[in-house]
């Protein structure tokens, strides 16, 4: 069964995004994958780096 389907069946479709993120992080680690959460991603526009903070929710290593 796909990870996201497991979450919906367990908790319903209205679970907060942060909770889905934590559950998916757990499942990916349990599957033996190396995962990082909330990894910073710099924004570059026309060689300028505006002070905007983006994050990658999950990053596989």
Secondary structure, DSSP 8 states (H G I E B T S, - for coil): --HHHHHHHHH-TT--HHHHHHHHHHHHHHTT--EEEEEEE---BTTB--S--EEEEEEE-
